[in-house]
Amino acid sequence: MTISLVTGGNRGIGLEVCRQLAARGHDVLLGARSPGAAERAAKEAGATPLRLDVTSPADIDRAAAEIGRLDVLVNNAAITYDTWQRAATADLSVVREAAETNLYGPWRLTQALLPLLRRSAHGRIVNVSSEIASLTNMGGGTPAYTASKVALNALTRMFAAELRADGVLVNAVCPGWVATDMGGPGGRPVADGAAGVVWAATLPDDGPTGGFFRDGRALPW
């Protein structure tokens, strides 16, 4: 049995990733800040609820102690799609708050769970990113979200290089513009965006690592 943990799993892309992984036979741990939200979403997805606020070191330590085995970590939890801000006038307290969830949360959690992932025969880490973080095509706007996701992409590259010898594949995935609470109306179906995340979470052992993908195709850094 493959055991997978998905953060921010109570809605949107995270919930659909949980649903799709469970449908593939994974034992899915659905992480969410609210215990009630985790329980409701877990029933819907066929997963096991886990109270997990990625900005809480205590939550992370408890989760690492309680989880006996882990094969897949999907760092999906994210906040603050700050379309109202510009870099020139950004409120840096908003930027710092976004980084706590979007960068330091995944970083802390990955560090805490590395012993389990290294023991897995097929360890996988998927960092849910965004094409907005592509330096190649970057413009202005949404500075808190963009900067935090750029840093998450850099973290992806570093972990991929450091864990290559352990056989742990680490990739960043952009789900595309998806019709979620964060993405707003007009995006593509949630199932389509989640499928690319699931693809990276279920790569074969000879699959890519240290890449940036959408729908299984490489994106420019």
Steps between C-alpha positions, in 0.01 A plus 500: 500500500631843400451763771458859385463827689336801335506837676214744454288201407162622615399681180588583143800336339615340824167323552493376142860374526397305810201358315706395197778344707246308709340375178843366400514299822715735710444528873456879504557728798300818441662791683305813591525774763150439633428153646135533399587593142749214482241250619229618259733504201657164589157334496437646156838394361536159662799621701614520862476846662810660651499834679799678354574870488825523305588826677493323838826326600304315770253363243785394274688327781185319612421386146855376448480303824157351422563399138678168507569473128479737204562464128356819347491858628292754308570854623179663381398742777530862384349842573487860378451533126555874539376640170436833673871561564794618293865442591570873507243562773455157661422461867795287608310363798269334247803364316644357823169340592473336158854367527421333834242275331626483142875458564600441862209265564594255223869539590443419869263214424731344243792514742293334772377221271827430319593201718174331398532594133860377487387162635235470230580284199329758276521839674337792321469870589274726296503874559188661357625815329375732227614616158481851646829406667678440168784753481506455123155651449458703818330838503374717784233456763400245768839549669441299819369193323748523213812548714403217735443261210829599333671409827305173516627417150857564616440276801375231263828509309709485817309209654506314167877526483550404865258204490595359161730240657214388727270437205251766614358686198422869565308713251298821478164492325281781370137384488412784265216746542241294682150597612558496878440746783849640439496481120149638461244418230595440139786256554510142385348215703669422830545137399716606204729714715531231766589234243840660438578494871397134521721427197804632689398318819484167318806522274691179430840461662674613181282812477630857500613689808575868551252604232217750460195359324141555397296206371818293490679745269800709603457871566779759472658603829 
